[in-house]
Amino acid sequence: MADIRPAWSLPGEIAQLQRPPLLDAITWERAFGGSSGAGVRVAIIDSGVDNQHPAVAGAVREWVEPVVGDGESVTYRTDPHEDLFGHGTACAGIIHRIAPEAELVSVRVLGPTLGGKGTVFAAGLRWAVENGVHVANLSLGTTKKDYFALFHELVDAAYYRGTVLVTAANNMPVVSFPSLYGAVVSAACYEGARSDDPLEFYSNPAPPVEFGAPGIDVRVAWAGGGSITATGNSFAAPHITGIVALLRSKHPDLAPFEVKTVLRTLARNVTGRSPG
């Protein structure tokens, strides 16, 4: 167990929540049964993805890298790229483990120090939304208030176009964008979660972060074809992303708010949920 939990993460003793009787028709089998993620495009907006890593197994089908030039003009490179840090590969490996038939899209916006510009991040998110990905994993964010309105606009655009954005809360106790906007599916670590259970997640009874998933001392894929043990909300988010990919694969017409309702209803700490 890590000595210090990332900020916003759920405590080990988490409250049990009651499921409204109106939602009794939502069962684990109806939501996810038989789904493998087929037909779903998942964007990983990060440091790139090593498509040859055994944990990813060639699941990346598209590569995009925004380039912001003078005057904020944006062009996009679409040739295959590598992971400049390892972080994106970690997220991709988690998603692929849960939804092995989902098609991954690597949107590289972070560099070799895992840093980047807000304008490049925004351009990558805009591309994902405008090009119709079904789910986007955002294990990154910005704390700069100057970007509040821009990312709010992009989150709204994703919501109305039907793209589900799964975001990781910042590891520090600071507000970051877009992780705490109401229209995203926000995730943080839950220290009681078992990393060996790919379908385990929890509903947070004390938002703004809505869901908890494994992210403390988890084994993740990394650069160079290997793996490391890591802790961070970054690794809880792709866990939720993979589950959303299963749901969207079986129920492609669900709106983002309906996706959140299903997740809330079937979270492990919700009394009355069917076993999964």
Rosetta silent file (secondary structure, phi, psi, omega in degrees, C-alpha in Angstrom):
SEQUENCE: MADIRPAWSLPGEIAQLQRPPLLDAITWERAFGGSSGAGVRVAIIDSGVDNQHPAVAGAVREWVEPVVGDGESVTYRTDPHEDLFGHGTACAGIIHRIAPEAELVSVRVLGPTLGGKGTVFAAGLRWAVENGVHVANLSLGTTKKDYFALFHELVDAAYYRGTVLVTAANNMPVVSFPSLYGAVVSAACYEGARSDDPLEFYSNPAPPVEFGAPGIDVRVAWAGGGSITATGNSFAAPHITGIVALLRSKHPDLAPFEVKTVLRTLARNVTGRSPG
SCORE:     score description
SCORE:     0.000 S_00000001
   1 L     0.000  134.200  179.226    0.000    0.000    0.000 S_00000001
   2 L   -66.307  149.271 -179.487    1.340    3.412   -0.868 S_00000001
   3 L   -68.633  -36.782 -177.218    2.181    5.675    2.057 S_00000001
   4 L  -125.474  123.401  177.744    0.258    8.612    0.598 S_00000001
   5 L   -77.249  146.020  173.355   -2.893    8.244   -1.443 S_00000001
   6 L   -59.439  149.557  178.220   -3.381   10.542   -4.443 S_00000001
   7 L   -58.750  153.989  177.475   -5.718   13.449   -3.747 S_00000001
   8 L    72.774   -5.902 -177.869   -9.443   12.975   -4.389 S_00000001
   9 L   -71.631  155.686 -176.109   -9.092    9.201   -4.006 S_00000001
  10 E   -81.587  141.268  179.816  -11.771    7.277   -2.135 S_00000001
  11 L   -70.760  162.909 -178.967  -11.030    6.039    1.413 S_00000001
  12 L   -63.958  -34.418  175.613  -10.825    2.353    2.214 S_00000001
  13 L   -95.671  103.384 -175.113  -14.055    2.486    4.207 S_00000001
  14 L  -113.405  142.047 -176.020  -16.605    3.661    1.682 S_00000001
  15 L   -67.055  146.084  171.807  -20.311    4.135    2.307 S_00000001
  16 L   -82.541  136.071 -178.651  -22.861    1.754    0.879 S_00000001
  17 E  -111.198  148.137  179.103  -25.330    3.475   -1.421 S_00000001
  18 E   -92.629  135.093  176.744  -28.924    2.478   -2.119 S_00000001
  19 L   -85.566  128.695  176.850  -30.033    1.882   -5.686 S_00000001
  20 L   -59.555  133.924 -179.177  -33.325    3.588   -6.543 S_00000001
  21 H   -54.703  -28.592  179.665  -35.967    0.914   -7.265 S_00000001
  22 H   -57.953  -26.803 -175.183  -36.712    2.640  -10.574 S_00000001
  23 H   -98.224   13.673 -177.511  -33.330    1.408  -11.847 S_00000001
  24 L   -61.841  -22.842 -179.087  -33.798   -2.245  -10.889 S_00000001
  25 L   -71.311  -16.647 -179.960  -34.042   -3.209  -14.557 S_00000001
  26 L   -83.679  112.321  179.271  -30.363   -2.319  -15.025 S_00000001
  27 L  -120.157  161.573  179.888  -28.369   -5.498  -14.391 S_00000001
  28 H   -60.116  -42.855 -178.370  -24.748   -6.396  -14.931 S_00000001
  29 H   -64.926  -43.106  179.255  -25.642   -8.973  -17.575 S_00000001
  30 H   -65.712  -34.383 -176.956  -27.841   -6.565  -19.535 S_00000001
  31 H   -78.673  -44.970 -168.919  -25.221   -3.856  -19.405 S_00000001
  32 H  -123.945  -14.579 -171.371  -22.015   -5.766  -20.095 S_00000001
  33 L   -52.445  123.224  177.308  -22.734   -9.445  -20.705 S_00000001
  34 L    79.919    0.127 -176.801  -20.777  -10.808  -23.666 S_00000001
  35 L   -84.343  143.683  179.023  -19.218   -7.465  -24.547 S_00000001
  36 L  -127.462    2.831 -177.518  -15.555   -7.213  -25.581 S_00000001
  37 L    92.346    1.946 -177.690  -15.413   -3.591  -26.738 S_00000001
  38 L   -58.936  137.320  177.298  -15.855   -4.443  -30.421 S_00000001
  39 L    84.360    1.704 -177.846  -16.863   -1.501  -32.606 S_00000001
  40 L  -107.953  131.329  174.877  -15.767    1.134  -30.091 S_00000001
  41 E   -99.753  124.811 -177.426  -13.010    3.677  -30.788 S_00000001
  42 E  -117.778  118.189  177.215  -11.180    4.788  -27.668 S_00000001
  43 E   -88.079  133.832  175.011   -8.852    7.781  -27.781 S_00000001
  44 E  -112.206  101.865 -176.041   -5.948    7.825  -25.338 S_00000001
  45 E   -91.169  103.976 -165.167   -4.894   11.456  -25.040 S_00000001
  46 E  -164.378 -143.358 -176.070   -1.482   11.128  -23.479 S_00000001
  47 L   -95.101   11.006 -173.067    2.235   10.647  -24.183 S_00000001
  48 L   101.886  173.009  179.645    1.701    8.216  -27.066 S_00000001
  49 L  -136.615  133.821  172.722    1.286    4.448  -27.013 S_00000001
  50 L   -81.952  100.453 -174.463    3.786    1.676  -27.703 S_00000001
  51 L   -70.491  -16.474 -179.973    1.653   -0.417  -30.028 S_00000001
  52 L   -90.132   -6.412 -179.865    4.146   -3.286  -29.937 S_00000001
  53 L   -62.881  136.684 -179.179    3.960   -3.676  -26.170 S_00000001
  54 L   -55.301  -30.037 -178.844    2.525   -7.098  -25.273 S_00000001
  55 L   -75.528  -16.430  179.706   -0.116   -5.429  -23.073 S_00000001
  56 L  -101.730  -37.531  170.114   -1.365   -3.395  -26.046 S_00000001
  57 L    55.890   41.511  175.104   -0.946   -6.110  -28.686 S_00000001
  58 L    73.460   19.458 -176.783   -1.429   -3.936  -31.760 S_00000001
  59 L   -75.947  -14.339  178.290   -4.781   -2.492  -30.635 S_00000001
  60 E   -76.302  125.668 -178.516   -3.845    1.035  -31.768 S_00000001
  61 E  -113.010  -16.763  179.116   -5.373    1.682  -35.193 S_00000001
  62 E  -139.348  148.222  176.825   -4.895    5.452  -35.488 S_00000001
  63 E  -129.758  135.081 -179.353   -2.215    7.921  -34.447 S_00000001
  64 E  -140.154  135.669  175.174   -2.686   11.666  -34.112 S_00000001
  65 E  -138.583  108.608  179.833   -0.322   14.360  -32.898 S_00000001
  66 E   -71.449  141.927  175.623   -1.472   18.005  -32.927 S_00000001
  67 E  -124.555  115.810 -178.934    1.067   20.666  -33.818 S_00000001
  68 E   -96.963  118.898 -176.711    0.178   24.207  -32.789 S_00000001
  69 L  -100.793 -165.327  177.903    1.954   26.793  -34.905 S_00000001
  70 H   -60.415  142.401 -179.407    2.193   30.565  -35.009 S_00000001
  71 H    71.467   15.624  178.595   -1.127   32.313  -34.547 S_00000001
  72 H    66.065   19.905  174.373   -2.474   29.152  -32.844 S_00000001
  73 L   -68.457  145.621 -175.205   -2.940   27.390  -36.201 S_00000001
  74 E  -124.241  130.294  169.855   -3.218   23.631  -35.758 S_00000001
  75 E  -122.461  165.189 -176.565   -2.091   20.810  -38.006 S_00000001
  76 E  -130.201  126.715  171.436   -2.139   17.101  -37.238 S_00000001
  77 E   -85.915  135.618 -176.537    0.484   14.441  -37.857 S_00000001
  78 L  -123.040   13.154  176.467   -1.098   11.059  -38.486 S_00000001
  79 L   -82.468  153.429 -179.446    1.907    8.797  -38.932 S_00000001
  80 L   -56.330  140.572  179.189    2.535    6.120  -36.274 S_00000001
  81 L  -131.698  168.713  179.689    4.421    7.410  -33.246 S_00000001
  82 L   -99.096  175.046  173.430    6.009    5.989  -30.105 S_00000001
  83 L   -89.523  123.243 -176.521    5.334    6.614  -26.444 S_00000001
  84 L   -82.834   -7.857 -176.610    7.682    9.344  -25.247 S_00000001
  85 L  -137.783  -43.888 -174.805    7.349    8.478  -21.558 S_00000001
  86 L   122.636  -20.675 -175.629    5.437    5.241  -20.861 S_00000001
  87 H   -63.750  -44.968 -179.588    2.329    6.789  -19.318 S_00000001
  88 H   -64.987  -37.403  177.993    0.122    6.410  -22.390 S_00000001
  89 H   -65.177  -37.807  176.594    1.150    2.775  -22.798 S_00000001
  90 H   -59.392  -47.093  179.793    0.179    2.127  -19.180 S_00000001
  91 H   -64.419  -42.685 -179.612   -3.297    3.530  -19.820 S_00000001
  92 H   -62.644  -39.930  179.931   -3.643    1.640  -23.108 S_00000001
  93 H   -63.599  -38.974  177.884   -2.686   -1.646  -21.457 S_00000001
  94 H   -64.834  -46.159 -179.251   -5.358   -1.250  -18.793 S_00000001
  95 H   -62.969  -44.272 -177.456   -8.035   -0.431  -21.371 S_00000001
  96 H   -65.698  -34.048  178.128   -7.003   -3.287  -23.668 S_00000001
  97 H   -62.685  -38.546 -176.213   -7.114   -5.773  -20.803 S_00000001
  98 H   -84.811  -41.117 -177.330  -10.732   -4.876  -20.054 S_00000001
  99 L  -124.786   74.547 -169.659  -12.004   -4.243  -23.608 S_00000001
 100 L   -63.847  -20.318 -179.271   -9.674   -6.289  -25.834 S_00000001
 101 L  -100.602    3.183  175.514  -11.566   -5.670  -29.075 S_00000001
 102 L   -69.299  144.579  177.208  -11.838   -1.897  -28.728 S_00000001
 103 E   -91.614  122.493 -176.854   -9.896    0.061  -31.350 S_00000001
 104 E   -93.324  144.974  176.227   -7.431    2.435  -29.723 S_00000001
 105 E  -122.577  118.633  179.051   -6.471    5.866  -31.027 S_00000001
 106 E   -90.394  113.753  177.593   -3.219    7.336  -29.728 S_00000001
 107 E  -109.432  103.711 -173.311   -3.477   11.123  -29.480 S_00000001
 108 E   -90.520  116.177 -179.305   -0.023   12.314  -28.385 S_00000001
 109 L  -127.978   -4.769 -179.502   -0.040   15.635  -26.551 S_00000001
 110 L  -114.834  150.235 -176.319    2.617   15.045  -23.852 S_00000001
 111 L  -101.300 -166.045 -174.180    6.381   14.990  -24.239 S_00000001
 112 L   -68.734  -11.979  173.984    9.321   13.045  -22.754 S_00000001
 113 L  -103.500    9.582 -176.306    8.976   14.762  -19.357 S_00000001
 114 L    63.393   28.746  174.614    5.214   14.066  -19.301 S_00000001
 115 L  -114.469  166.464  179.249    4.606   17.777  -19.751 S_00000001
 116 L  -172.423  176.022 -179.660    2.870   19.676  -22.502 S_00000001
 117 L   -95.250  143.016  178.657    1.086   22.833  -23.536 S_00000001
 118 H   -59.064  -35.221 -179.491   -2.570   23.458  -22.789 S_00000001
 119 H   -66.847  -35.731  178.763   -3.166   24.491  -26.394 S_00000001
 120 H   -71.378  -43.061  175.826   -1.809   21.174  -27.668 S_00000001
 121 H   -56.617  -48.028 -179.457   -3.891   19.224  -25.148 S_00000001
 122 H   -62.176  -40.085  179.813   -6.993   21.149  -26.212 S_00000001
 123 H   -64.988  -37.559  177.527   -6.222   20.531  -29.903 S_00000001
 124 H   -67.336  -41.241  177.351   -5.920   16.804  -29.250 S_00000001
 125 H   -65.681  -41.287  179.119   -9.205   16.703  -27.382 S_00000001
 126 H   -60.920  -42.502  178.824  -10.905   18.716  -30.100 S_00000001
 127 H   -59.392  -45.946 -177.669   -9.685   16.254  -32.740 S_00000001
 128 H   -59.973  -42.550 -178.947  -11.035   13.311  -30.740 S_00000001
 129 H   -68.891  -46.563 -175.810  -14.452   14.923  -30.362 S_00000001
 130 H   -71.761  -19.413  179.803  -14.737   16.119  -33.953 S_00000001
 131 L  -103.637   17.519  164.732  -13.628   12.749  -35.326 S_00000001
 132 L    70.221   30.768  173.568  -16.275   10.805  -33.475 S_00000001
 133 L   -66.758  151.109 -177.124  -14.418    8.660  -30.971 S_00000001
 134 L   -83.922  -34.680 -179.542  -16.835    6.921  -28.641 S_00000001
 135 E  -140.644  143.011  174.693  -14.745    7.220  -25.476 S_00000001
 136 E  -129.001  131.197  177.062  -11.682    9.312  -24.617 S_00000001
 137 E   -96.410  123.767 -178.789   -9.326    8.655  -21.735 S_00000001
 138 E  -120.030   84.486  175.802   -7.874   11.815  -20.172 S_00000001
 139 L   -92.392   49.499 -179.391   -5.311   10.853  -17.553 S_00000001
 140 L  -161.383  169.291  179.325   -4.047   14.419  -17.597 S_00000001
 141 L  -174.118  179.387  177.275   -5.316   17.914  -16.959 S_00000001
 142 E  -130.241  145.563  176.854   -4.361   21.518  -16.402 S_00000001
 143 L  -101.129    0.658 -176.486   -4.584   23.693  -13.308 S_00000001
 144 L   -79.344  119.607 -175.902   -4.281   26.934  -15.269 S_00000001
 145 H   -64.249  -21.510  178.704   -7.465   28.968  -14.937 S_00000001
 146 H   -61.485  -21.343 -177.698   -6.858   30.573  -18.333 S_00000001
 147 H   -97.977    1.899 -176.729   -7.961   27.287  -19.901 S_00000001
 148 H   -55.363  -51.820 -175.409  -11.175   26.910  -17.899 S_00000001
 149 H   -67.264  -40.813 -179.099  -13.487   28.275  -20.609 S_00000001
 150 H   -61.104  -48.350 -178.736  -11.747   26.481  -23.487 S_00000001
 151 H   -71.981  -29.154  174.742  -11.974   23.074  -21.874 S_00000001
 152 H   -62.773  -41.715  177.896  -15.516   23.741  -20.709 S_00000001
 153 H   -62.224  -43.652 -178.288  -16.444   24.373  -24.356 S_00000001
 154 H   -68.472  -38.181  177.698  -14.739   21.162  -25.473 S_00000001
 155 H   -64.635  -41.645  177.176  -16.374   19.080  -22.736 S_00000001
 156 H   -63.299  -41.623  178.999  -19.777   20.429  -23.729 S_00000001
 157 H   -61.046  -42.437  178.386  -19.049   19.647  -27.391 S_00000001
 158 H   -62.957  -44.061 -178.581  -18.131   16.073  -26.455 S_00000001
 159 H   -58.698  -46.367 -176.330  -21.269   15.707  -24.344 S_00000001
 160 H   -76.776  -22.326  176.497  -23.596   16.821  -27.133 S_00000001
 161 H   -87.990   -8.952  177.325  -21.818   14.741  -29.776 S_00000001
 162 L    92.458   10.969  176.770  -22.036   11.622  -27.612 S_00000001
 163 L   -86.586  124.583  178.716  -18.346   11.192  -26.781 S_00000001
 164 E   -86.591  122.230  177.764  -17.826    9.971  -23.221 S_00000001
 165 E  -100.793  120.421  176.264  -14.840   11.661  -21.564 S_00000001
 166 E  -106.509  121.292 -172.200  -13.275    9.725  -18.701 S_00000001
 167 E  -121.634  145.902  175.136  -10.931   11.916  -16.690 S_00000001
 168 E   -94.303  132.592  174.067   -8.438   11.359  -13.898 S_00000001
 169 L   -67.666  154.523  177.867   -8.496   13.756  -10.983 S_00000001
 170 L   -61.641  146.002  177.919   -5.220   15.481  -10.175 S_00000001
 171 L   -73.702  -14.969  176.928   -2.956   13.584   -7.774 S_00000001
 172 L  -102.565  156.048 -177.760   -2.559   16.779   -5.755 S_00000001
 173 L   -77.719   60.159  179.109   -5.439   18.442   -3.841 S_00000001
 174 L  -129.991  154.923  177.289   -5.931   21.127   -6.483 S_00000001
 175 L   -77.519  129.911  176.893   -8.689   21.815   -8.973 S_00000001
 176 L  -130.708  156.768 -178.425   -7.746   20.768  -12.485 S_00000001
 177 E  -114.464  141.428    2.465   -9.546   20.914  -15.805 S_00000001
 178 L   -96.977   22.567 -168.299  -11.410   19.109  -17.232 S_00000001
 179 L   -64.679  -25.473 -175.379  -11.412   16.445  -14.499 S_00000001
 180 L  -109.122   14.285  173.068  -13.954   18.090  -12.207 S_00000001
 181 L   -73.364  147.339 -175.911  -16.531   19.264  -14.749 S_00000001
 182 L   -68.403  -23.041 -175.025  -19.961   17.742  -14.236 S_00000001
 183 L   -85.736   -7.624  178.450  -20.312   16.409  -17.804 S_00000001
 184 L   -94.275  166.352  170.587  -17.253   14.144  -17.630 S_00000001
 185 E   -96.940  106.439 -174.044  -16.904   10.771  -15.941 S_00000001
 186 E   -96.495  143.324 -175.101  -14.339   11.545  -13.258 S_00000001
 187 E  -136.880  148.853  173.801  -12.200    8.896  -11.589 S_00000001
 188 E  -145.800  172.617  179.897   -9.729    8.566   -8.750 S_00000001
 189 E   -67.116  151.750  167.116   -8.084    5.720   -6.843 S_00000001
 190 E  -126.535  116.826 -170.928   -9.929    3.593   -4.344 S_00000001
 191 L   -69.749  -15.453  178.098   -7.498    2.022   -1.918 S_00000001
 192 L   -89.794   -3.122 -176.690   -9.780   -0.903   -1.187 S_00000001
 193 L   -73.628  149.457  176.706   -9.997   -1.964   -4.829 S_00000001
 194 L  -100.786  118.728 -176.039   -8.369   -5.185   -6.016 S_00000001
 195 L   -68.639  -12.791  179.593   -6.264   -4.625   -9.089 S_00000001
 196 L   -84.966   -1.677  179.249   -6.763   -8.259  -10.132 S_00000001
 197 L  -108.439  103.264 -174.579  -10.470   -7.632  -10.761 S_00000001
 198 L   -68.598  -13.753 -176.929  -10.857   -5.849  -14.111 S_00000001
 199 L  -112.864   20.770 -179.815  -14.514   -5.036  -13.537 S_00000001
 200 L   -92.964  125.891  173.421  -14.297   -3.595  -10.049 S_00000001
 201 L  -155.125  162.642 -173.324  -15.291    0.029   -9.538 S_00000001
 202 E  -132.792  152.642  174.659  -17.071    2.118   -6.931 S_00000001
 203 E   -94.912  132.943 -178.821  -19.372    5.112   -6.783 S_00000001
 204 L   -84.827  118.233  179.270  -18.102    8.005   -4.695 S_00000001
 205 L   -74.404   -5.216 -177.920  -20.740    9.189   -2.208 S_00000001
 206 L  -132.672   71.961  178.499  -18.882   12.507   -1.860 S_00000001
 207 L   -59.453  169.901   36.304  -18.212   13.998   -5.328 S_00000001
 208 L   -80.388  -31.732  176.483  -16.936   15.997   -7.295 S_00000001
 209 L   -68.208  131.941 -169.117  -14.979   12.865   -8.283 S_00000001
 210 L   -95.603  -31.516 -172.540  -17.646   10.306   -9.111 S_00000001
 211 E  -133.853  148.208  176.297  -15.963    6.912   -9.340 S_00000001
 212 E  -117.198  143.902 -178.478  -13.162    4.984   -7.692 S_00000001
 213 E  -151.868  170.213  179.534  -11.116    2.214   -9.276 S_00000001
 214 L   -56.707  135.105  178.809   -7.769    0.438   -8.814 S_00000001
 215 L  -167.810    5.734 -179.339   -4.858    2.863   -8.954 S_00000001
 216 L  -114.239  120.268 -178.713   -2.706    2.241   -5.891 S_00000001
 217 L    53.728   49.200  178.902    0.322   -0.048   -6.270 S_00000001
 218 E   -99.941  148.910  177.440   -0.968   -1.455   -9.550 S_00000001
 219 E   -88.030  121.592 -176.224    1.166   -3.256  -12.102 S_00000001
 220 E  -130.418  154.309  174.429    1.038   -1.385  -15.418 S_00000001
 221 E   -64.801  151.861 -179.629    2.705   -1.627  -18.823 S_00000001
 222 L  -148.004  178.720 -178.127    5.553    0.810  -19.405 S_00000001
 223 H   -59.540  150.664  177.204    8.139    1.946  -21.915 S_00000001
 224 H    82.257    9.611  177.304   10.581   -0.601  -23.297 S_00000001
 225 H    84.039    2.637 -178.269    8.116   -3.477  -23.312 S_00000001
 226 L  -103.188 -156.026  179.438    8.201   -3.963  -19.560 S_00000001
 227 E  -147.864  161.678  177.103    6.032   -3.028  -16.595 S_00000001
 228 E  -138.327  164.176  170.811    6.258   -1.121  -13.323 S_00000001
 229 E   -97.171  125.130 -172.536    4.307   -0.861  -10.093 S_00000001
 230 E  -138.660  160.652  177.309    2.724    2.580   -9.944 S_00000001
 231 L  -130.842  135.946  176.399    0.229    4.673   -8.018 S_00000001
 232 L   165.216  151.367  174.139   -1.942    7.459   -9.378 S_00000001
 233 H   -61.691  -22.579  177.371   -5.409    8.533  -10.388 S_00000001
 234 H   -54.156  -30.355 -174.424   -4.057    8.248  -13.936 S_00000001
 235 H   -96.050  -13.940  171.795   -4.470    4.481  -13.707 S_00000001
 236 H   -75.040  -38.732 -177.327   -7.948    4.528  -12.195 S_00000001
 237 H   -59.886  -50.065 -179.922   -9.319    6.464  -15.179 S_00000001
 238 H   -64.910  -24.135  173.078   -8.439    3.908  -17.900 S_00000001
 239 H   -60.518  -47.824  177.505   -9.976    1.218  -15.716 S_00000001
 240 H   -67.381  -38.598  178.655  -13.276    3.104  -15.952 S_00000001
 241 H   -57.987  -43.998  179.086  -12.625    3.843  -19.648 S_00000001
 242 H   -62.023  -39.822  178.376  -12.364    0.133  -20.401 S_00000001
 243 H   -66.752  -40.320  176.528  -15.656   -0.552  -18.621 S_00000001
 244 H   -62.916  -37.894  178.371  -17.318    2.303  -20.535 S_00000001
 245 H   -62.504  -39.882  175.801  -15.994    0.780  -23.768 S_00000001
 246 H   -61.223  -43.387 -178.299  -17.696   -2.521  -22.904 S_00000001
 247 H   -66.094  -45.621 -179.177  -20.935   -0.672  -22.214 S_00000001
 248 H   -68.507  -27.964  177.202  -20.809    1.418  -25.399 S_00000001
 249 H   -65.661  -43.034 -178.975  -19.988   -1.694  -27.428 S_00000001
 250 H   -82.455  -28.535 -177.977  -23.154   -3.450  -26.306 S_00000001
 251 L  -132.124   74.526 -172.219  -25.282   -0.287  -26.155 S_00000001
 252 L   -65.949  -16.823 -176.009  -23.876    2.136  -28.753 S_00000001
 253 L   -93.189    2.959  179.565  -26.776    4.571  -28.539 S_00000001
 254 L   -66.921  133.648  174.265  -26.361    5.456  -24.864 S_00000001
 255 L   -77.864  158.628 -179.651  -25.871    9.166  -24.210 S_00000001
 256 H   -53.285  -39.480 -179.359  -23.062   10.213  -21.831 S_00000001
 257 H   -69.701  -28.920  176.643  -25.498   10.921  -18.989 S_00000001
 258 H   -72.409  -35.241  175.669  -27.041    7.466  -19.460 S_00000001
 259 H   -60.357  -44.751 -179.575  -23.581    5.899  -19.288 S_00000001
 260 H   -65.171  -35.671  178.204  -23.001    7.606  -15.952 S_00000001
 261 H   -63.782  -43.959  178.577  -26.369    6.384  -14.677 S_00000001
 262 H   -63.054  -44.637  179.348  -25.509    2.771  -15.533 S_00000001
 263 H   -60.115  -46.408  179.960  -22.106    3.071  -13.874 S_00000001
 264 H   -60.663  -38.900 -176.912  -23.625    4.585  -10.743 S_00000001
 265 H   -70.442  -34.157 -173.590  -26.270    1.841  -10.618 S_00000001
 266 H  -103.851    7.439  177.060  -23.822   -1.046  -11.012 S_00000001
 267 L   -60.233  150.381 -171.774  -20.962    0.220   -8.842 S_00000001
 268 L   -63.950  -28.548 -177.800  -19.783   -2.359   -6.318 S_00000001
 269 L   -93.837   14.270  177.911  -20.824   -0.380   -3.251 S_00000001
 270 E   -97.210  116.929 -177.825  -24.401    0.170   -4.432 S_00000001
 271 E   -64.443  129.774  178.421  -26.811   -2.056   -2.520 S_00000001
 272 L   102.695   -6.423  179.485  -29.014   -4.108   -4.814 S_00000001
 273 L   -70.363  152.290  175.050  -26.629   -4.330   -7.773 S_00000001
 274 L   -79.922  150.659 -176.551  -26.337   -7.671   -9.502 S_00000001
 275 L   -64.980  144.913  176.311  -22.963   -9.416   -9.097 S_00000001
 276 L  -141.298    0.000    0.000  -20.279   -8.780  -11.701 S_00000001
